Amino acid sequence: MRIAVLGATGRTGRAFLTALSAGHEIVAYARRPDAVVRSDGVHVVGGELDDLEAMTAALTGCDAVVVTLGVKVMRPTAPVLRTAMPTVIAACRAAGVRRVIVLSALGAGETLAAARLPYRLIVRTALIAPFRDHVAGESLLVGSGLDWTTIHPGLLGDGPATADPLVVDAGAAGAMPGWPHTERADVAAVMLRVMDDSATFGRRLLVLSAPQAS
Ligand SMILES: NC(=O)c1ccc[n+]([C@@H]2O[C@H](COP(=O)([O-])OP(=O)(O)OC[C@H]3O[C@@H](n4cnc5c(N)ncnc54)[C@H](OP(=O)(O)O)[C@@H]3O)[C@@H](O)[C@H]2O)c1
């Protein structure tokens, strides 16, 4: 598949580049094209999140879009998902791309029901602004007609992929651990795994890493 990635210069976006080893091609659409890690199978297109013409050109010929955008929690900036998602949806329609997978967070929107203390407290305080941005942007996917899935990890880490991460539909999820943890490598692996899975279209998936054997 040819997969467009928004956020390829970030940590989860870089983790998703492992899709190359599965034979996929990546189109990295980035505001800082020079910061994209170059390798065979990576095509870099520069552009801003609200540039419909540039994003449509990047998405043309792609089979799917993966969004791994995010703001720095301690350095809040303008809303990112709320800015990006109208353009992503319009660019998908213009380019004929149906499949969209978006990195969100456990505790954003309806997935708050699965969050427990102490994580729930952080969601309601320190993370409230970025999580509002997630909800505002991702809610546009509902009714977009696209085959979307949102991925909701716990606190992200940069360890290796775990053998069997927990993947559960938010609508069927019980309470998650009070300190939920997800490796970015597991987020990337699950995104790739559900890429073709129509059962995940229109779903919000909680993803937690399996504890490593010691
Ligand atoms: N940290 C956690 O524990 C945690 C837990 C659950 C969910 N999440 C979610 O995961 C996401 C963060 O993932 P991450 O840690 O992989 O992020 P990251 O390393 O901080 O990367 C963020 C990406 O977003 C891009 N970006 C940010 N603002 C942009 C803008 N205005 N225009 C264009 N690109 C922009 C960055 O581009 P540049 O390189 O150009 O800056 C970068 O590629 C967030 O949505 C967050 O809510 C985080």
The ligand as a MOL file (V3000), in Angstrom:
LIG
                    3D

  0  0  0     0  0            999 V3000
M  V30 BEGIN CTAB
M  V30 COUNTS 48 52 0 0 0
M  V30 BEGIN ATOM
M  V30 1 N 2.5470 11.6170 25.1550 0
M  V30 2 C 1.6870 10.7290 25.6070 0
M  V30 3 O 1.9100 10.0620 26.6300 0
M  V30 4 C 0.3880 10.5000 24.8550 0
M  V30 5 C -0.5400 9.5840 25.3510 0
M  V30 6 C -1.6820 9.3130 24.5960 0
M  V30 7 C -1.9000 9.9780 23.3940 0
M  V30 8 N -0.9940 10.8960 22.9640 0 CHG=1
M  V30 9 C -1.2540 11.5900 21.7080 0
M  V30 10 O -0.2210 11.2490 20.7950 0
M  V30 11 C 0.0700 12.3670 19.9790 0
M  V30 12 C 1.5570 12.6980 20.1100 0
M  V30 13 O 2.2850 11.6660 19.5360 0
M  V30 14 P 3.8880 11.7570 19.5240 0
M  V30 15 O 4.3840 11.7040 20.9230 0
M  V30 16 O 4.3760 10.7940 18.5180 0 CHG=-1
M  V30 17 O 4.0720 13.2750 19.0110 0
M  V30 18 P 5.3840 14.0990 18.7140 0
M  V30 19 O 6.6130 13.2690 18.7820 0
M  V30 20 O 5.3250 15.3240 19.6030 0
M  V30 21 O 5.1260 14.5370 17.1880 0
M  V30 22 C 4.0920 15.4300 16.8900 0
M  V30 23 C 3.9850 15.5590 15.3750 0
M  V30 24 O 2.9650 16.5300 15.0960 0
M  V30 25 C 3.5280 17.5050 14.2160 0
M  V30 26 N 2.9040 18.8030 14.4500 0
M  V30 27 C 2.6020 19.3890 15.6300 0
M  V30 28 N 2.0460 20.5960 15.4230 0
M  V30 29 C 2.0030 20.7680 14.0710 0
M  V30 30 C 1.5420 21.8200 13.2200 0
M  V30 31 N 1.0070 22.9380 13.7210 0
M  V30 32 N 1.6650 21.6600 11.8750 0
M  V30 33 C 2.2030 20.5380 11.3670 0
M  V30 34 N 2.6590 19.5010 12.1050 0
M  V30 35 C 2.5610 19.6230 13.4500 0
M  V30 36 C 4.9930 17.5520 14.5600 0
M  V30 37 O 5.7050 18.1600 13.5080 0
M  V30 38 P 7.1170 18.9090 13.7750 0
M  V30 39 O 8.1520 17.8120 13.8750 0
M  V30 40 O 7.2750 19.7920 12.6050 0
M  V30 41 O 6.9600 19.6500 15.0900 0
M  V30 42 C 5.2830 16.0630 14.7230 0
M  V30 43 O 5.4500 15.4480 13.4890 0
M  V30 44 C -0.7890 13.5130 20.4610 0
M  V30 45 O -1.9130 13.6230 19.6290 0
M  V30 46 C -1.1760 13.0980 21.8680 0
M  V30 47 O -2.4120 13.6250 22.2890 0
M  V30 48 C 0.1460 11.1780 23.6610 0
M  V30 END ATOM
M  V30 BEGIN BOND
M  V30 1 1 1 2
M  V30 2 2 2 3
M  V30 3 1 2 4
M  V30 4 1 4 5
M  V30 5 2 4 48
M  V30 6 2 5 6
M  V30 7 1 6 7
M  V30 8 2 7 8
M  V30 9 1 8 9
M  V30 10 1 8 48
M  V30 11 1 9 10
M  V30 12 1 9 46
M  V30 13 1 10 11
M  V30 14 1 11 12
M  V30 15 1 11 44
M  V30 16 1 12 13
M  V30 17 1 13 14
M  V30 18 2 14 15
M  V30 19 1 14 16
M  V30 20 1 14 17
M  V30 21 1 17 18
M  V30 22 2 18 19
M  V30 23 1 18 20
M  V30 24 1 18 21
M  V30 25 1 21 22
M  V30 26 1 22 23
M  V30 27 1 23 24
M  V30 28 1 23 42
M  V30 29 1 24 25
M  V30 30 1 25 26
M  V30 31 1 25 36
M  V30 32 1 26 27
M  V30 33 1 26 35
M  V30 34 2 27 28
M  V30 35 1 28 29
M  V30 36 1 29 30
M  V30 37 2 29 35
M  V30 38 1 30 31
M  V30 39 2 30 32
M  V30 40 1 32 33
M  V30 41 2 33 34
M  V30 42 1 34 35
M  V30 43 1 36 37
M  V30 44 1 36 42
M  V30 45 1 37 38
M  V30 46 2 38 39
M  V30 47 1 38 40
M  V30 48 1 38 41
M  V30 49 1 42 43
M  V30 50 1 44 45
M  V30 51 1 44 46
M  V30 52 1 46 47
M  V30 END BOND
M  V30 END CTAB
M  END
